[in-house]
């Protein structure tokens, strides 16, 4: 996932440097240059940064589950701040070209960065919070990648519907269901009363 997101950063930079020659198919479909730059440049760059942030957060929450203070490493904090900045800039560029999708999906990056920072600066998170954060981040990275596909890959298969909000909503809806299901499962497993070990109660002793 980190390699894929890094390649997406390179693709977005290529688009911003030379949008028309990088995307001749969109030029043939009469896409204006500003929209090519917005969707395939600034938004791809933002989604790539968001993916890196989510994958990294999902990894370090497990790695540092016994040393929570390690989550406050400056690089980890900076990555979340960078994601928020990238999301806000994506929303700004979307506002300039009147693209609601760019503005709407920027909310995800802002929310992700803020909730990650909230977890990082928790003084004493519960024993299951790192699992909840792990699920949210890893599945969230999948939402980011599949959303990017709807914008940058599906345009080759069905250009007319590539930027249809209904298509973009599919990864988000599926991902949210998966996140909610696993978070409920984790919490139920944690709070479920534990069964006494064999041999502790009277029946076990007699056996």
C-alpha positions in Angstrom: 0.0 0.0 0.0 2.9 2.4 0.8 4.5 1.6 -2.6 1.2 2.1 -4.4 0.6 5.5 -2.7 4.1 6.6 -3.4 3.6 5.8 -7.1 0.4 7.8 -7.0 2.4 10.8 -5.7 4.7 10.5 -8.7 1.7 10.3 -11.0 0.0 13.4 -9.5 3.2 15.4 -9.8 3.6 14.4 -13.4 0.0 15.5 -14.0 0.6 18.9 -12.4 3.8 19.4 -14.4 2.2 18.5 -17.7 -1.6 17.8 -17.5 -2.5 17.8 -21.1 0.2 15.4 -22.4 -0.2 13.1 -19.3 -3.9 12.6 -19.9 -4.6 12.6 -23.6 -7.8 10.5 -23.2 -9.3 13.2 -21.0 -8.2 15.9 -23.5 -10.0 13.9 -26.2 -13.1 13.9 -24.0 -13.0 17.7 -23.9 -12.0 17.9 -20.2 -10.7 21.4 -19.4 -7.2 21.6 -18.1 -8.2 22.9 -14.8 -10.3 19.8 -14.1 -7.6 17.5 -15.1 -5.2 19.2 -12.8 -7.8 19.2 -10.0 -8.9 15.6 -10.2 -5.7 13.8 -11.4 -3.3 16.2 -9.8 -4.3 17.8 -6.5 -6.9 15.2 -5.5 -4.7 12.3 -6.4 -1.8 13.9 -4.4 -4.2 14.3 -1.4 -5.5 10.7 -1.6 -2.0 9.4 -1.8 -0.9 11.3 1.3 -4.1 10.1 3.1 -3.4 6.5 2.2 0.2 6.7 3.5 -1.1 8.3 6.7 -3.8 5.6 7.2 -1.5 2.7 6.5 1.2 4.0 8.8 -1.2 4.8 11.6 -2.7 1.3 11.4 0.8 -0.2 11.7 2.2 1.9 14.5 -1.0 1.6 16.7 -0.3 -2.2 16.8 3.5 -1.8 17.0 3.3 0.7 19.9 0.4 -0.9 21.8 2.6 -1.4 24.9 4.5 1.9 24.5 1.8 4.5 23.6 4.2 7.4 24.1 6.0 6.2 21.0 3.0 7.2 18.9 4.0 10.8 19.6 7.1 10.6 17.5 7.4 13.9 15.5 7.2 12.1 12.2 4.0 10.4 13.1 2.4 13.7 14.3 3.7 15.5 11.2 2.2 13.0 8.8 -1.2 13.6 10.4 -0.8 17.4 10.2 0.3 17.0 6.6 -2.8 15.0 5.8 -5.0 17.7 7.2 -3.2 20.4 5.2 -3.5 18.4 2.0 -7.2 17.8 2.6 -7.8 21.5 3.2 -5.8 22.4 0.1 -7.8 19.8 -2.0 -11.0 21.4 -0.8 -9.7 24.8 -1.7 -8.7 23.7 -5.2 -12.1 22.1 -5.5 -13.8 25.3 -4.5 -11.9 27.2 -7.1 -13.1 24.9 -9.9 -16.5 24.3 -8.4 -15.9 20.5 -7.9 -18.1 19.2 -5.1 -16.3 15.8 -5.0 -13.0 17.4 -4.1 -14.6 19.4 -1.4 -16.6 16.5 0.0 -13.7 14.0 0.2 -11.5 16.5 1.9 -13.7 16.1 4.9 -12.4 12.5 5.3 -8.8 13.6 5.5 -9.5 16.3 8.1 -11.5 13.9 10.2 -8.8 11.2 9.9 -6.0 13.5 10.9 -7.9 15.0 13.8 -9.1 11.6 15.2 -5.6 10.1 14.8 -4.1 13.1 16.7 -6.8 12.6 19.4 -5.7 9.0 19.8 -2.0 9.9 19.8 -2.4 12.4 22.6 -4.5 10.2 24.8 -2.9 9.9 28.2 -4.0 6.4 28.9 -6.0 4.8 26.1 -8.1 1.7 26.9 -6.7 -1.7 26.2 -8.9 -2.1 23.0 -8.6 1.4 21.6 -5.4 0.5 19.6 -7.4 -2.3 18.0 -10.2 0.0 17.1 -7.8 2.5 15.7 -6.0 -0.2 13.7 -9.2 -1.4 12.1 -10.3 2.2 11.3 -6.9 3.1 9.7 -6.3 -0.1 7.7 -9.9 -0.3 6.3 -9.8 3.4 5.7 -6.7 3.1 3.6 -8.7 0.6 1.5 -11.5 3.2 1.1 -8.9 5.7 0.0 -7.4 3.4 -2.6 -10.7 2.2 -4.1 -12.0 5.8 -4.2 -8.9 6.8 -6.1 -9.6 3.9 -8.5 -13.1 5.2 -9.1 -11.6 8.6 -10.2 -8.4 7.5 -11.9 -8.9 3.9 -13.1 -12.6 3.6 -13.8 -12.4 6.6 -16.1 -10.8 4.3 -18.7 -13.7 1.8 -18.4 -16.6 4.1 -18.3 -15.6 7.8 -18.6 -19.1 9.1 -18.3 -19.6 7.7 -14.8 -16.1 8.0 -13.5 -16.9 11.1 -11.5 -20.5 10.1 -10.6 -20.9 10.6 -6.8 -22.8 7.3 -6.6 -19.8 5.4 -7.9 -17.5 7.2 -5.4 -19.9 6.3 -2.6 -19.5 2.6 -3.0 -16.1 2.2 -1.4 -17.1 4.6 1.4 -20.3 2.7 2.2 -18.7 -0.7 2.1 -15.7 0.4 4.1 -17.9 2.0 6.8 -19.9 -1.1 7.2 -16.7 -3.2 7.6 -15.3 -0.7 10.2 -18.5 -0.6 12.2 -18.8 -4.4 12.2 -15.3 -5.0 13.4 -15.4 -2.2 16.0 -18.6 -3.7 17.5 -17.0 -7.2 17.4 -13.9 -6.0 19.2 -15.9 -4.2 21.9 -18.3 -7.1 22.4 -15.4 -9.6 22.8 -13.7 -7.3 25.3 -16.8 -6.7 27.5 -18.2 -10.2 27.3 -18.1 -11.9 30.7 -15.3 -14.4 30.8 -16.1 -18.0 31.5 -14.4 -19.5 34.6 -11.5 -21.8 33.9 -12.0 -25.6 34.1 -11.4 -26.9 37.6 -12.1 -23.6 39.3 -15.9 -24.1 40.1 -17.3 -27.1 42.0 -18.1 -29.1 39.0 -14.7 -28.8 37.6 -13.1 -29.7 41.0 -15.2 -32.8 41.3 -14.4 -33.9 37.7 
